[in-house]
């Protein structure tokens, strides 16, 4: 038996295939999200990595994320809150607080000891504090987004960058650059700004250890460090943090398949 979870986010599409023992058979991530060819490309890629499996071989398919209703082959659509919670709890059973920062939203989720969602808050009305915010800042700074964590590690101080609005923050960063403030210190400030938004959500859920990060931004060690500093406690990064939503969707598909 094989099941499939598809997470169609705003900025990327992720797919996970599980076998009968809940082992990950294959996964893929394509950096294009909803309203694009991203889901089709992620599916094509995930099947390429298997020994000849096809979508018809999937017993159940669950879709999650912004674009979940656009994928017609899914047997079920489930919210990303539920899927991220299920995926992270499967990987880190001690998780009680999840901070998930994606392309265009940030989520904080509190779990009970069984992994059920007991509270969550989401910022999806503004790009500040999301992956999109980091994309904009990297462009202004003329660096690759993948290099931001390394710059951050060399910072001598954290300069103030607005956490309330991407447009204001962009102006501030340009002003800092024109004042010859080192990029390293500006990036540390950008990461602190993202951390401030995410931690605000986490505090509202009623913070409990262990704190686990998921989502694409969890791959940026500078943001993880900033969140850990802000919360004054360690933060665990989930394995392959970008696919936790797709993994959760696949686990829901597994549960559906076992019902029948």
The 8 nearest C-alpha neighbors of each residue, nearest first, counted from 0:
[[1, 19, 18, 58, 2, 57, 56, 17],
 [2, 0, 18, 57, 17, 58, 19, 16],
 [3, 1, 57, 59, 17, 58, 16, 252],
 [2, 4, 16, 60, 249, 15, 57, 17],
 [249, 5, 3, 248, 245, 61, 15, 14],
 [4, 6, 14, 62, 245, 13, 63, 7],
 [7, 5, 245, 63, 13, 64, 12, 62],
 [8, 6, 12, 64, 66, 33, 32, 67],
 [9, 7, 64, 32, 11, 65, 10, 12],
 [8, 10, 32, 33, 102, 11, 103, 65],
 [9, 11, 32, 102, 31, 8, 30, 12],
 [12, 10, 32, 30, 31, 8, 29, 9],
 [13, 11, 7, 32, 29, 38, 37, 8],
 [12, 14, 28, 6, 27, 5, 245, 242],
 [15, 13, 5, 27, 26, 245, 4, 41],
 [14, 16, 26, 4, 246, 245, 3, 25],
 [17, 15, 3, 25, 24, 2, 23, 26],
 [18, 16, 23, 21, 22, 24, 2, 1],
 [17, 19, 1, 21, 20, 22, 0, 24],
 [18, 20, 0, 21, 1, 17, 22, 253],
 [21, 19, 22, 18, 17, 23, 0, 1],
 [22, 20, 17, 18, 19, 23, 250, 253],
 [23, 21, 17, 20, 18, 24, 19, 16],
 [22, 24, 17, 25, 16, 21, 18, 15],
 [25, 23, 17, 16, 22, 18, 26, 49],
 [24, 26, 16, 23, 45, 15, 48, 49],
 [27, 25, 15, 14, 45, 16, 28, 24],
 [26, 28, 45, 14, 13, 41, 44, 29],
 [27, 29, 13, 12, 41, 30, 14, 11],
 [28, 30, 12, 41, 11, 31, 37, 13],
 [31, 29, 11, 10, 12, 28, 32, 37],
 [32, 30, 11, 37, 10, 29, 12, 35],
 [31, 33, 11, 10, 9, 12, 8, 37],
 [32, 34, 66, 35, 9, 7, 8, 65],
 [33, 35, 32, 36, 66, 37, 69, 9],
 [36, 34, 37, 33, 32, 31, 38, 39],
 [35, 37, 39, 38, 40, 34, 31, 32],
 [36, 38, 31, 40, 35, 32, 12, 39],
 [39, 37, 41, 12, 40, 36, 42, 7],
 [40, 38, 42, 41, 36, 37, 43, 35],
 [39, 41, 43, 37, 42, 38, 44, 36],
 [42, 40, 38, 44, 43, 29, 39, 27],
 [43, 41, 45, 39, 44, 40, 38, 46],
 [42, 44, 40, 41, 46, 45, 39, 47],
 [43, 45, 47, 41, 42, 46, 40, 27],
 [46, 44, 27, 42, 26, 47, 48, 43],
 [47, 45, 49, 48, 43, 44, 52, 42],
 [48, 46, 44, 45, 49, 43, 51, 50],
 [47, 49, 46, 45, 25, 44, 50, 26],
 [50, 48, 46, 47, 51, 52, 25, 45],
 [51, 49, 52, 48, 47, 46, 53, 24],
 [50, 52, 49, 53, 46, 47, 48, 56],
 [53, 51, 50, 49, 46, 56, 54, 55],
 [54, 52, 55, 56, 46, 51, 57, 49],
 [53, 55, 56, 57, 52, 46, 42, 3],
 [54, 56, 53, 57, 58, 52, 59, 72],
 [57, 55, 54, 53, 52, 58, 1, 0],
 [56, 58, 2, 1, 55, 59, 54, 3],
 [59, 57, 2, 1, 256, 0, 56, 60],
 [58, 60, 2, 252, 57, 256, 74, 3],
 [59, 61, 3, 73, 74, 252, 4, 2],
 [62, 60, 75, 4, 73, 248, 252, 76],
 [63, 61, 5, 76, 67, 4, 6, 73],
 [62, 64, 6, 67, 77, 79, 78, 76],
 [65, 63, 7, 8, 6, 79, 67, 66],
 [66, 64, 8, 67, 7, 9, 33, 63],
 [65, 67, 33, 7, 69, 64, 68, 8],
 [66, 68, 63, 62, 64, 69, 65, 70],
 [67, 69, 70, 66, 76, 71, 62, 65],
 [68, 70, 66, 67, 71, 33, 34, 65],
 [71, 69, 68, 72, 67, 73, 62, 66],
 [70, 72, 73, 69, 68, 74, 67, 62],
 [71, 73, 70, 74, 60, 61, 62, 75],
 [72, 74, 60, 61, 75, 71, 62, 70],
 [75, 73, 60, 61, 59, 72, 76, 62],
 [74, 76, 61, 73, 62, 77, 60, 252],
 [75, 77, 62, 61, 63, 67, 68, 78],
 [76, 78, 63, 62, 79, 75, 82, 81],
 [79, 77, 80, 81, 63, 82, 64, 76],
 [78, 80, 82, 64, 63, 81, 83, 244],
 [81, 79, 78, 83, 82, 84, 108, 119],
 [82, 80, 84, 79, 78, 83, 85, 77],
 [81, 83, 247, 79, 244, 85, 248, 84],
 [84, 82, 244, 86, 80, 85, 243, 81],
 [83, 85, 81, 82, 87, 86, 88, 80],
 [86, 84, 247, 82, 88, 83, 87, 89],
 [247, 87, 85, 243, 246, 83, 89, 84],
 [88, 86, 90, 89, 84, 85, 91, 243],
 [87, 89, 92, 91, 85, 90, 86, 114],
 [90, 88, 86, 87, 91, 92, 85, 247],
 [89, 91, 87, 88, 92, 86, 237, 238],
 [90, 92, 88, 93, 94, 89, 87, 237],
 [93, 91, 88, 94, 89, 90, 114, 87],
 [92, 94, 91, 209, 95, 88, 112, 208],
 [95, 93, 209, 92, 91, 96, 210, 88],
 [94, 96, 110, 209, 109, 208, 207, 210],
 [97, 95, 109, 210, 108, 207, 94, 110],
 [98, 96, 108, 211, 107, 212, 210, 99],
 [99, 97, 107, 212, 106, 211, 213, 100],
 [98, 100, 213, 214, 106, 212, 105, 97],
 [101, 99, 105, 214, 216, 129, 104, 106],
 [100, 102, 214, 104, 215, 130, 103, 105],
 [101, 103, 130, 10, 131, 129, 9, 104],
 [104, 102, 129, 101, 126, 131, 130, 9],
 [105, 103, 123, 101, 122, 129, 102, 100],
 [104, 106, 100, 122, 99, 121, 129, 101],
 [107, 105, 121, 99, 98, 120, 100, 122],
 [106, 108, 98, 201, 120, 97, 119, 200],
 [109, 107, 119, 97, 96, 118, 106, 110],
 [108, 110, 96, 118, 95, 117, 204, 116],
 [111, 109, 116, 95, 114, 115, 117, 96],
 [110, 112, 114, 113, 115, 117, 95, 116],
 [113, 111, 114, 110, 95, 115, 93, 92],
 [114, 112, 111, 115, 110, 92, 88, 116],
 [113, 115, 110, 111, 112, 88, 116, 85],
 [114, 116, 110, 111, 113, 117, 112, 84],
 [117, 115, 110, 118, 109, 114, 111, 108],
 [116, 118, 110, 109, 115, 111, 119, 108],
 [119, 117, 109, 204, 116, 108, 120, 110],
 [120, 118, 108, 107, 204, 109, 121, 106],
 [121, 119, 107, 106, 200, 108, 204, 122],
 [120, 122, 106, 105, 123, 107, 119, 104],
 [123, 121, 105, 104, 124, 106, 125, 120],
 [122, 124, 104, 125, 121, 103, 105, 126],
 [125, 123, 122, 126, 104, 103, 121, 127],
 [124, 126, 127, 123, 122, 164, 104, 103],
 [125, 127, 129, 132, 103, 131, 128, 165],
 [128, 126, 165, 132, 164, 125, 129, 162],
 [127, 129, 193, 196, 132, 126, 197, 192],
 [130, 128, 132, 131, 103, 104, 126, 127],
 [129, 131, 102, 133, 132, 101, 216, 103],
 [130, 132, 134, 102, 129, 133, 103, 126],
 [131, 133, 135, 129, 130, 127, 134, 126],
 [132, 134, 136, 130, 131, 135, 137, 129],
 [135, 133, 131, 137, 132, 136, 130, 138],
 [134, 136, 138, 132, 133, 137, 131, 139],
 [137, 135, 133, 139, 138, 134, 140, 132],
 [138, 136, 140, 134, 142, 144, 139, 135],
 [137, 139, 141, 135, 136, 140, 134, 142],
 [140, 138, 136, 141, 137, 135, 173, 169],
 [139, 141, 137, 138, 142, 136, 182, 172],
 [142, 140, 138, 139, 137, 143, 136, 144],
 [143, 141, 137, 140, 144, 138, 146, 147],
 [142, 144, 145, 146, 137, 141, 147, 138],
 [143, 145, 146, 137, 147, 142, 134, 133],
 [144, 146, 143, 147, 148, 219, 149, 142],
 [147, 145, 143, 144, 149, 148, 150, 142],
 [148, 146, 150, 149, 144, 145, 151, 186],
 [149, 147, 221, 151, 220, 150, 146, 219],
 [148, 150, 152, 151, 147, 146, 153, 221],
 [149, 151, 183, 147, 153, 152, 148, 146],
 [150, 152, 187, 148, 154, 183, 149, 153],
 [151, 153, 149, 150, 154, 148, 221, 183],
 [154, 152, 151, 150, 183, 155, 149, 184],
 [155, 153, 183, 184, 151, 156, 152, 187],
 [154, 156, 184, 153, 157, 183, 152, 187],
 [157, 155, 184, 154, 158, 187, 188, 183],
 [158, 156, 188, 187, 184, 159, 185, 154],
 [159, 157, 188, 185, 184, 156, 160, 187],
 [158, 160, 188, 157, 161, 185, 189, 192],
 [161, 159, 188, 168, 189, 192, 162, 171],
 [162, 160, 168, 163, 192, 164, 167, 159],
 [163, 161, 192, 164, 127, 160, 193, 196],
 [164, 162, 161, 127, 165, 167, 168, 196],
 [163, 165, 167, 127, 166, 162, 168, 161],
 [164, 166, 168, 127, 167, 169, 132, 126],
 [165, 167, 169, 168, 164, 170, 171, 127],
 [168, 166, 170, 164, 169, 165, 171, 161],
 [167, 169, 161, 171, 165, 170, 166, 160],
 [168, 170, 166, 172, 167, 171, 165, 173],
 [171, 169, 173, 167, 168, 172, 174, 166],
 [172, 170, 168, 174, 169, 173, 175, 167],
 [171, 173, 175, 169, 174, 170, 168, 176],
 [172, 174, 176, 170, 171, 175, 177, 169],
 [173, 175, 171, 177, 172, 176, 170, 178],
 [176, 174, 172, 178, 173, 180, 177, 171],
 [175, 177, 179, 173, 178, 174, 180, 172],
 [176, 178, 174, 179, 175, 173, 180, 172],
 [179, 177, 175, 176, 180, 174, 173, 181],
 [180, 178, 176, 177, 181, 175, 182, 174],
 [179, 181, 175, 178, 176, 182, 184, 185],
 [182, 180, 183, 184, 179, 185, 176, 154],
 [181, 183, 185, 184, 186, 180, 140, 150],
 [184, 182, 154, 150, 186, 151, 181, 185],
 [185, 183, 154, 187, 157, 186, 156, 182],
 [184, 186, 182, 188, 187, 183, 158, 189],
 [187, 185, 189, 188, 183, 184, 151, 182],
 [186, 188, 151, 184, 190, 157, 185, 189],
 [189, 187, 158, 157, 191, 185, 186, 190],
 [190, 188, 186, 192, 191, 187, 160, 185],
 [189, 191, 222, 193, 187, 192, 188, 194],
 [192, 190, 194, 188, 225, 189, 193, 195],
 [191, 193, 162, 189, 195, 190, 194, 188],
 [194, 192, 128, 190, 196, 195, 191, 197],
 [195, 193, 226, 191, 197, 192, 196, 225],
 [194, 196, 192, 198, 193, 197, 191, 199],
 [197, 195, 199, 193, 194, 128, 198, 192],
 [198, 196, 194, 200, 199, 195, 201, 193],
 [197, 199, 201, 200, 195, 196, 194, 202],
 [198, 200, 196, 202, 197, 201, 195, 203],
 [199, 201, 203, 198, 197, 202, 107, 120],
 [200, 202, 198, 107, 204, 203, 199, 206],
 [203, 201, 205, 206, 199, 204, 200, 198],
 [202, 204, 200, 201, 205, 199, 120, 206],
 [203, 205, 201, 202, 118, 119, 109, 206],
 [206, 204, 202, 203, 207, 201, 109, 118],
 [205, 207, 202, 201, 204, 96, 208, 109],
 [208, 206, 95, 96, 209, 205, 210, 109],
 [209, 207, 210, 95, 96, 94, 206, 93],
 [208, 210, 94, 95, 93, 207, 211, 96],
 [209, 211, 96, 208, 234, 97, 94, 235],
 [212, 210, 235, 97, 236, 234, 94, 96],
 [213, 211, 236, 98, 99, 97, 217, 237],
 [212, 214, 240, 99, 217, 237, 98, 241],
 [215, 213, 241, 99, 100, 101, 240, 216],
 [214, 216, 241, 217, 101, 218, 240, 100],
 [215, 217, 218, 219, 100, 214, 130, 101],
 [218, 216, 219, 215, 213, 214, 212, 240],
 [217, 219, 216, 215, 220, 240, 214, 241],
 [218, 220, 217, 221, 216, 222, 148, 223],
 [221, 219, 223, 148, 222, 218, 224, 217],
 [222, 220, 148, 224, 219, 223, 151, 225],
 [221, 223, 225, 190, 224, 220, 219, 226],
 [222, 224, 220, 226, 221, 225, 227, 217],
 [225, 223, 227, 221, 222, 226, 220, 228],
 [226, 224, 222, 228, 191, 227, 223, 194],
 [227, 225, 194, 229, 223, 228, 224, 230],
 [226, 228, 224, 230, 225, 233, 232, 229],
 [229, 227, 231, 225, 226, 230, 224, 232],
 [228, 230, 226, 227, 231, 225, 194, 195],
 [229, 231, 227, 232, 228, 226, 198, 233],
 [232, 230, 228, 229, 227, 233, 226, 234],
 [231, 233, 230, 227, 234, 228, 229, 210],
 [234, 232, 227, 235, 231, 210, 230, 209],
 [233, 235, 210, 227, 211, 236, 232, 212],
 [234, 236, 211, 210, 212, 237, 233, 209],
 [237, 235, 212, 211, 238, 217, 234, 213],
 [236, 238, 240, 213, 212, 239, 211, 235],
 [237, 239, 240, 236, 90, 243, 213, 241],
 [240, 238, 241, 242, 237, 243, 213, 218],
 [241, 239, 213, 237, 214, 238, 242, 243],
 [240, 242, 214, 215, 239, 243, 213, 244],
 [241, 243, 245, 244, 240, 239, 13, 246],
 [244, 242, 86, 246, 245, 83, 240, 241],
 [245, 243, 83, 82, 247, 246, 242, 6],
 [246, 244, 6, 4, 248, 5, 242, 247],
 [245, 247, 243, 249, 86, 244, 248, 15],
 [86, 246, 248, 82, 85, 250, 244, 245],
 [247, 249, 4, 245, 251, 82, 61, 246],
 [4, 250, 248, 252, 3, 246, 251, 247],
 [251, 249, 253, 247, 252, 248, 246, 254],
 [250, 252, 254, 248, 253, 249, 255, 247],
 [253, 251, 249, 255, 59, 250, 61, 254],
 [252, 254, 250, 256, 251, 255, 2, 249],
 [255, 253, 251, 257, 252, 256, 250, 258],
 [256, 254, 252, 258, 253, 257, 251, 59],
 [255, 257, 253, 258, 254, 259, 59, 252],
 [256, 258, 254, 259, 255, 253, 252, 19],
 [259, 257, 255, 256, 254, 253, 252, 251],
 [258, 257, 256, 255, 254, 58, 59, 253]]
